[in-house]
């Protein structure tokens, strides 16, 4: 695969350790949301495909933040969904499960795919399929202790902790070996969006990224 998309994605993730997950946010609000996240330091946003007007949101974000943020599609369930999301501009894809067909559809277009996995066997299958990183979901099921045990067996695995990650436990996930975290409601506060209080989201983004940077110097 061409590594242009993949390298930019890896660099953006390594810069902040945060992937903002946008689910259920109307397309009319995504630019303001993106601006709030960007102001807080976020450089990677994922719009889940089960969000109404997801493709419109992806296209709008790609246009507005071209060259500044990586905009991807989440909850990608099939190869056809993968190809459609890429056509709307998605520069990375996230799936809730390990499906080599979905990974191959992304790789065929030079677009990295992060499958969802939990067990060591699922993680290994995702990496064999060509995934550059693997989403460990739900991360809170085993918590930081589980992630640490998985990394102890195979140090350096490119794992992204998703599910139940909060400001209270995020640093623990980084210390346990997560290369990044995916943050939904703990960062993308839909009540704050509804109230137009985007500064809350900017402040949270800064706090999560600061936790990542603290963990890197331990």
Beta strands, then each sheet from edge to edge (+ up, - down):
strand 1: 18-22
strand 2: 44-48
strand 3: 70-74
strand 4: 92-94
strand 5: 112-114
strand 6: 116-117
strand 7: 134-136
strand 8: 159-162
strand 9: 180-183
sheet 1: 3+ 2+ 1+ 9+ 8+ 7+ 6+
sheet 2: 4+ 5+
end
